[in-house]
Amino acid sequence: MEKLTSRQENYSERYNQLVKQAWLAENSPVRWCMVIKPLGFAIWENMKSVLDLMFKKTWHSNAYFPLLIPKSFLSREAKHVDGFAKECAVVTHHRLKASADGKSVEVDPDAKLDEELIIRPTSETIIWETYKNWIHSYRDLPLLINQRANVVRREMRTRAFLRTTEFLRQEGHTAHASKWEAQEESLKMHDVYNDFMTNFLAISPVLWEKSESEKFAGAESTYTLEAMMQDNKALQIGTSHFLGQTFSKAFDVKFTNQDNKQDYVRSSSWWVSTRMMWGLIMSHSDDQGLILPPAIAPVHITFVPIFKTQEDLDAIMKYIQTSIDTISQQSLTIKSKYLWDYKIPVILKIDDDPNKWPGWKFNDIELQGCPLRVVVGKRDIESGTCEFWQRDTKEKISITIEELADKIVPTLETMQSRLLTNNIKRMEEHTYIADSRDEFKKKIKQGFVLAHRDGTEETEAKIKEETNATIRCIPFDAKKESGTCIYSGKKSSQRVLFALAY
């Protein structure tokens, strides 16, 4: 197998190689799209299952809405549509027919749709047209709905998980009687995402508000989760939006309030996507491959018997059977604000494939990020030991077979904590303060930068043009601090977070 390129040599290329070699995803025959392979999808499924439980714990229900959206629906909210217009795929016909020579198919010109359909770039319009039939009175509110779906947005420069024309995501769309309730919902789900990313993905994001030019099309406020990748660039890994009455007015969704008066509902939306997979890979990996946090790893421990004959394998399996039985009944505990002490069953695998050399198996285990590996051969049986290896530290020790079962859960929980600590430390070490344009230009290449800006979109655009840096977010609760904009020299009362971003 081809060796991975070093992170220092070519960080971007190493990512592409890792995604392919670790069997996470590959390019699709459909240009600009990806195929998610079994390991990649198993990780995504674990992410989905935890988030789904968090959503249900916060009283949300799952539903599903159509992939195809009438073009007229998008026309009702011009600002929202403008944010996606260049990325939309349009269905114009409903039938194919065989060509004259019978060797191919072509669009039947007589089967043109009366109204063109948009393959959803996002679901607000179709959902709010539906909500109009569901909401009549304050008694119907709040309406807390989540959808899991695929989304299509035409991308010119694609990269697996980060940016593909079709991708998977969950999207919450809620309706409320008051502005306060809708704002509270968007902030609460922002916090749910933070709980998940911190405690399960071992990624500690920055939790602040988007600037005016960076917020979601149609939103009054956008709350973002910005994670620092290993190359010190930012990744928007999740967002939550307070939409006010934007969509209820566009789709005429009214309700009778407690004063028996008609009013437009208020709304929020929030989502994460397969982009989280990019964040996971770019946060926890090294030059040997992926490093999976135990909380979302599909397999926690792989046993590798070293044998030449079936008799050797039978003896090894008998030797480790008691440990396997005990480990299979264990679970690790993840502390979570919304799930309390969440129990995750320990999943183990035995790689006894006789057609692969041990070294090949070791490489695969390391490449695919399995947290723990146990190796047992005939000599280990004689000494009553086994080889115990941890993926993140690469520590390899010999322990007795009796010690093994008691060591698994504490090691996994410590590994989960250590990955988060390392993530937080890296972000702290690469977050800087800049008070001048020259200082900003120097520091922005090294990580996140807190700096003053005058608040105008013109200045924000000029900084981006000059340095490629964007305002990732504005602090919620940062103390007011007088200063001057690093670009214009005008007065400023607060620092904002700049970064180069994916």
N, C-alpha and C positions, 0 to 999 in steps of 0.2 A: 504493500500500500504506500502511496506517495506520502512523504513526510510533510506535515503542515508547515507553511511559511511562518517564520518568527513574527510575533507581534511588532517587534521593533523594526523589522525589515519592511513589512507591508501589512499593516493592520487590516485594511479592507480586504485584501486578497486572502488573508488567513481566515476571515469570517466566511467568505464564499467557499473555501475548501472545507471548512469545518461543517457547514450546513450539508454539504454533499457527502463527505466521507463518514459523518456520524449518522447518516441515514435519517436526517431531519426533514429535508425537502429537496426538490429538484425542479428544474424548469419544465414547464408543461408543453405539449405539442401545440397548445393554444398560446400564441405569442403574448407576452406580458403577464401570464398567469403562472401559478406554481402547483405542483403536486406535493401535498404534505404526506410524508412517509410515516410508517407505523410508529417509530419512536417519537417523531415530532408531534403526531396526532395524540399519542398516549399522554405526552406532557400537556398538550392543550386540553385534553379531556379532564386531567386532574385540576387544571386551572378552572375550567368550567364548573366542575362539581363543587369546589369550595365556594366560588363566587355565587353559584346558584343557591347554596344553603344560606349564605350571607343575605342574599336578596329576600329569601323566604323568611328569614329571621327578622327582617325589617318590613314584613307584611306586603311584599310585592308578589304578583302572580305572573306566570309566563303565558304568552299568547303568540300567535303568528299572523303576519300580514303579507299580502301579495308581493311578489318580486317585481311585477309589472305595474307601472303607475301611469295613468292617463296624463298626457302632456299638459292638459288644461289645469290639472291640479297644481303643477309646479308654477304655472303662470300667476297663481293667486298670491304668491309671496315673493315679490320681485327680488328683494335683497337676498333672501335665502337662495333663490335659484341662481342668482348671479355668482354666488360662491362656488357653484358646482357646474355651471353651464358648459364649460370647456371640457369637463370630464365625463359627460353623460353619453351613454350608449342608447341608441334609438332603434326600436322595432317598427318597421314600416309595412311589412307584409306578413301574411299569415299562412302562406302555402308555397311549396316548391313544386316543380314539375321536371320530368325528364327532358333532357335536351333532344334536339331533332335526331341526332345520331344514336341516342340511347346510352351514351357512354358517360354522361355526367348529369348533374341536376342544376337547375337555375331557378331564380325567383320567378314565380308566376306573376306577370304584370297585371293580371286581372284580379289579384288577391290583395290589393292594397287596402290597408286598414282605414276605416273611416276616421279614426283618431289615432295618431301615433302614440306608442307606449314607450316610456322611459324605463330602462332597467335600473332599479333603485340605486342611487348614489348615497341615499340616506332615506329614512322612512317617515319623516315628520308629516309630509303632505297626505299620504295614504292613511296614516294613522288618525290624523285630525279630521279627515273626511268621515272616518268610521266613528270617532268619538262623538260626532254630532248626533248620532243615533243612540248613543249610550247615556249621554248626560242631559238631564232636564232640570233637576232640582239639586239643592245643596245636599240632599240626602244621598245623591249619587257620588258625592265627593268625600275624600280624595279618591281618585282612580290611579292605582299604582300598577303599571304594566311594564313587563320586560319582554323583549323579543331576542331570540338568537337567530341570526340570519347571515347570509352572504350578501356582500355589497359590491357593486361594480363602479369603479371610477377609473377612467382612462389615464394611465400613467405613462409618461414618455421614458422615464429612467427608472427601471424596476430593480428590485433586489428582494430575494426571498424573505418573507415575513415583514420586512420594513415597509415596502411599497410595491404592491402588485395590483394589477387591474381588478382582479377579484380577490377579496379577502373575507375572512370570517370575523364576526364580532357579536357582542351582545349590546343591545341598546335599550335603555330604559326611557319611557315616555310617560310622564305623570301629569295629572290635572288636579287643580286645587281651587278652593273657594277664595282664598286671599293671597295677596302678594307675599305676606310673611310666611305662609305655609309653603309656597313654591320655592322661595329662597331657602328656607330651612331644609327642604327636601334636597335641593342641589348641593348644599353644604354637607348634609348628612351622607349622601352617596359619595361625595368627594372623600369623606372620612372613611367610608367602607372600603373604597379602593386603597387608601393609604394603609389600612389595617391589613388587607390582603397582600399588598406588595411588600410591606415591611416584614410581616410575620411568616409569610409563606414563600415569597420569591426572594427574601433576604435582600431586598432593594429598598433603600431609604430615599424616597423622592422629596423634592422641594415642593411645598404645598402653598401656592399663592395664586393670585388672580392675573388673568391675561390683560395685556394692554388693549386699548381700543382697536388698534389695527390688527391685532392677532386673535381677537375673540371670534367665536363661531358665528357664521353668517345667520343673522336673525336673532341673536342672543342679546340680552341686556347686560349679562355678566357671564364670563367663562372662567371656571376654576380649573387649574391645570395641575398635573403631577409631572414634574420634570426630573428625570433621573440622569445622573452622570455616568456615561459609559467609560470603559477602561482607557479610551483615548482622550478622555476629559471633555468630549462633546456632550451636548444635551440631547435627550430624547423625550419628547412628549409621549408619555406612556399611558396616559388616561386623562379624560376630561369630564367635567360636569358643567351644565349650563342652566342659568335662570333665563327663561324665555319670555317672561312677562305675559302679555296678551297677544304677542305677535301672531301665533298660529290660530288662536281662538277667534281673533278678529278676521283673519284671512279666510277662515272656513266657517265663520258665523256660528261658533260653538258657545251658546249662552246657557245660563241656568237661572232658576228662580231662587234668589237668596232668602235668608231668614227674615228679611224685611218685606218679603213678597214682591221684590223688584227684580227685573231682568239685569243680568250682568255677564260680562265675558269671563270665562275661567282663566286662571293663570297656570303656567306650566313650567316643567323642568324636563331636561333630557340629560342622559349621561351614558358613556360607553367606553369600553376597552375592546381591543381587537387582537388579532394574531401578531400585531406589533409588539405585544408583550413577550413573544418568543424571541424577537430580536433583542429586546432589553435584557432578557434572561441570559442569552448567549453572550452579549457584549458586556455583561456585568460579571459573569462567573465562567471564565474559561482561561486556559493557558495554552502554551505552545504544543501541549500534548492532546488537547481536546476540550470537551465540554466538562463543566463541573456543575452537577445538579444539586440544588438545595434538597435535603431529604424530604421536606414537606410536600414537594410536588414531583419527586422522582418516581417513575413507573416501577422501578425495581430498586430496592435498597441494598441488597447484598447478593453477590454472585459467588457461588461455590465452584471452584475449579478442581476437580479430581485429576491427579497426575497418574496415568495408568498406561500399561502396554497391552494387558490382556483383560478379558471379561472377568476373570477371576480376581485380578487386581481391583477393578472397578467395584465388584460386589463387596470386596473386603472394605474398601473406602466408604461405600454407602452405608454399610452396617456400622462402621466406626462413627459416622457423623449423624446417624439417624436420630438419636436422642436429642442432639443439638438442634437439628432441623425441626423436629416436632415442637420443641420449646419455643424456638424463634418464631415459628409460624403462628403462634398464639399471642405474640407480643404486639404492642403498639407504641408509637412515640406520641408525646403530647406537645401540641403547639398552642402557646398562649395567644389568645385573640380577644380583642375587645368585643366583637360581635358573636363569636362562637365559643367563648370562654376557653375551657381546656379541651381543645379539639383533638380527638384520638384518630391517629392514622395507622391502620394495620401495617405491620412490617411485611413487605413482599420480598420473597427470595427466589433465586433462580439457580439451577444446577446446570452448568455448561459441561456436559459429558460427551460432546460431539467428538467421535473418534477420528473425524476427517480433518481436524484443525490442530495444529501444534499449540502447546501451552502459550508460547510467546505471542502467537496470533490472537489467542483469546485474551491475554493480558492487555494487548494493544487495543482491542475492541472495547473492553471494559473501561479503560482509561479514556479512550476517544469519546465514548458515549456517556461518560460522566456518572456511572454507577457509583454511589457513595462508598461502598465497602466491598472488599474482595477477600475471600478465604480460600487458601490453597492447601490441599491435603494430598500427600503421597504415601508410599509404603513406609518410608523412613519416619514420617510423622506418626503413623500408627505405632511403630516400634517405640517412639519416644513419648507418646501420649500428647502430642502437640499439634498445632496447625499454624500456618502463616496468616497473619491478620494485617490488612493494608487499607489505608484511608486515602480516598481520592484527592482531597483538597491539600493535605500536607505531604502526601506521598510517604507518610511514615509506615514502615513495615517492621512488624515485630513478631516474635514467636511466643505463643501463649498455649496453655494447656487446653485440651478440648473441653474440660470441665468449666473453664473460665469463659468460654466463648459466648454462650447464651446470655450471660449476665452483662457482657460488655457491649452488646449491639445497641440497645436503646440509648444508654448514656452517651455513647460515641456519636450516634446520629443527632441527638439533641444538641450536643456540644458543637458539632459541625454546623448545624443550622445557625446557631448563635454566632459562631466564628465568621461565617460568610457575611452575615449582616454587619458585624463589627468592622470587618475589613472594608465593606462597601461604604459605611459611614466615614471611616477614617480617610479613605481615598478622596471623598468629596470634601471633607474638611481641609485636607492638605492642599487641595487644588481649587479653593474658593478664595478670591482675592478682593481687595478694595483698591479702587483707582480714583484719583482726584484730578487727573489731567488727561488730555487726549493722547499724549505720548505714552504715558504710563498705561493707559487703557489698551492701546495697540499692542504693547508688549505682553501684558497679562492675558489678553483675550485668547492668545494662542496656547495658553497653558491651562485654561480651565474656566470656571465660572467667575464673573466679575461683578461686584456690587459697585454701582456708580450713579452719580446724579445725572438726570436729564431734564429738559425743560417741559416735557409733557406734550410737545407738538408732534404730530405725525410726520411733519417735514423733517424735523431733526432725527426722528427714528429712522426714516428712510435714508437719510444721508449717512448715518452711522452704518447702516446695513450695506450701503453701496461702497463705502470706504473700507470696511473691515469684514464684511459678511456676517457680522454678529447681529443678533436680534434680541429684543427684550423678551426673555422667556416668561417672566412673571413679575408682578408687583406685590410686595409683602402685604399680608393681611394686617398684621399687628406691629409692624416695625415702628419704632419711635420716630417722631418727626425730627428731622435733622436738616438744618439749613445748610445750603451749599450752592455750588454753581454747576450748571450743565457742562459736561466734559467737552461738548462740541460747540455750543453757541455762547457759553459764558453767562447765560441768563440764570436767574434765581431758580432754585429747586428746594423743595421741602422734604424730599424723600429719595433714598437710593432705590434703584431697581436692579433686577438680576439680568445681566447680559451673558450670552454664550454663543459659540458656534454650535449649530444644531444639525441633526439629521432630519 
